[in-house]
């Protein structure tokens, strides 16, 4: 999925689609907590889990984007309410969101209100949920790490696929066979593919 304006691709908007669709499937009242001008009337209804067979999140930003920390939060896409703000600190770590390893222990950072609400509700977006991302993503950067965890991993995932060298757009455009495997066949692609760094089921990484 891509969005174009005056012949220019806007990849940040593509990241937003993964997050927005995830929120739409989980439903509930996350938008109430996230909106800076909430009237308390925004409720997406009951979760769509039973109506959606498979949800595949490609190169999303479920825990925010490190490019949005600090003054980056002033950008609309990065705002602290419903944007990709990752939090400015975690423990004694400050403005070092993408550093690996982190200098000090980091546990439960405060980040975007919408993202925190979505990640803590434990509601699956579908009967099966898959996450896929690349360590070489040129938009998310930092090997997909945000305060020591992969930002593209949907917390309720049934399985995950990690690519080695794909850019942000290549993760979406060069993986059609893998996407088909997960969405239509409900199986993870084989790690025999030299582009895949890891292909792990829920039972293996939880």
N, C-alpha and C positions, 0 to 999 in steps of 0.2 A: 504494500500500500504506500502510495506517495502523494504528496500534495505539491502543486506547482503554482507559482504566482509570477507572472511576467517572465516565464521561461526559467525560473530559478526554483530549485528544489529546497524545501524547508524541512530538514531532517528532525529538528527539535519537535515540530508538530507531529512527526511520525512517532516519536517516543511518547508524546502525549496520548496518542490513540491507544496504545497498550494500556496505559494507566486509566484512561477514561472508560474504556471498554471493561476493564477489570472492575471498576467501581460500579458500572451499570449492571454487571452480572451479579455482583455481591449485593447490590441495592442497599436497603436500610436508610439511615439518616446521616451518612457521612458528610453530605454536602452541608447540612445544618451546622456542623462543627467547624467546617472548613471556610465557609464564606464570611468575608469581613463585613458583609451587609445582610447577614441572614435575618429573615423575619420569623424563622422557626417553622415555616410552612413547606420547606423543601424536603420531601421524602420520596425516594425512588421506589418504594414499595417492597414487597417480599423478594428474597433472593431467587434468582433464575436457575439455580443449580440443577434442579430436576428437569429443566427444559433445555439445558445446553449440554450436549454430549461431551465435547472436547473443547477446551480453551487453550490456545497456544500463544504464549507471550514471547515475542522476539525482540531482544535488545531493548527491554523496557527500563524504567528507572524507578523501581518500587520503593527504594530507600533514598531517592533524590540523586542529584548530580553534584559532584564536587565543584564544578565550575560555578555553582550557585551559592557557594558559601561566602561569608564576608559581605562585601559590597555588592556581590552578584545578586543577593536577595532583593535588591532594588529593582531588578528587571521583573516585569510582569510574569514571565514564565517561571521565574525563580522564587516567587513570593512565599511567605511563611504560612499562608493560609491554605491555598490549594495549588501551590506551585511545586517546584522540585528542590526547594531548600533542604539541604542535608543536615542542617545543624552546624553551628560554628565551633562546637567543642564536644568532646567526649572524654570524661575523666579529666586528666591534666593535659590532654591533647587539644590544641587550639589551632584552627585554620590549617589543619594537616589531614583533611578528610581522605585524600587518596594515597597517603603515605603507607608503604608496606615494607617491613612491619611498623606498626605504630610504636612510638617511643614509650608510651605508658599504657597501662590497662584501660580498656574501653568497654563500657557496658551500658546498654540502653540509652543512646543519645536522644535528645529531643530534636525532632525535625518537622517537616511540613505537617500541619494538622490533618489534612486529608489523607496523606500517605500513612501517617501513624494510625489513623482510624481504620483504614483499609487493612493494614497489616496485622492489626490486633484483633480483628473480629472472628478470625478462624473460620470464615465462611468460604467454601470453595466456589470458584467462579463457574464450575461445571462438574460433571461427574468425574472427569479426568482433567487434570491441569498439567501442562508442560511448560517449561521455561527453557529458552535457548539464547546464548549470547557468545560473543567473541572476546578473547583476551586482547585482541588488537583493535577493538572498536575505536575509531578515530573521532567519535563524537562524545561518547561516554568517558573515554580515556581511563587511565589508571588501572588497566587490566580489569575493569568493571568493578573495582573495589570502592566501597564507601564505608569508612570507619571499620574496615576489616571484614566486610561481608559483601558478597556480590549483589549489586543493586538490581540486576535483572532477574534475580531469583524470586519468583512469586512464592510467598511463604507456604501456601497450600499445595505446592507442586507435587504431582505424582511421579515426576521424573525430570531430569535436566540434561541438556546437551551443551557442552562448552567447546567452541571452536578455537583454533589456534591463531590463524592469521587473517581472518576475514575483517574487512572494514565494516562500518555500521550498515551501509547499504548492501554490501555483499552478503552479510548475515541474513538479509531478507531475500535478496534476489538470486543467490547462488545455492540455495538450500531447498529447492522445490521438492526434491525426492525425499528429503528428511521430513519436511513439513507434511507431505502426504503420508509418510509412515506413521507419524504421530497423530495426525488428525483423522485419517481414514482407517488406519490399521491399529491405532492405539498402541504402537510399539516404538521403542527408542531405536534410532539408527545404530548401525554397528560401529564400534570403535576401530574397525579395520580401515575406515576412511582416514587417510593421513591428515585431513583437515580437522578431525575431531580430537580434542584433548581429553574429553571425558564424556561418557554417556551413562548416567547413573539413575537407577530407579529409586523411588521413595524409600523402600526398605533398606537400601544400601547406605544412604547418607543421613538417615534420621537416627 
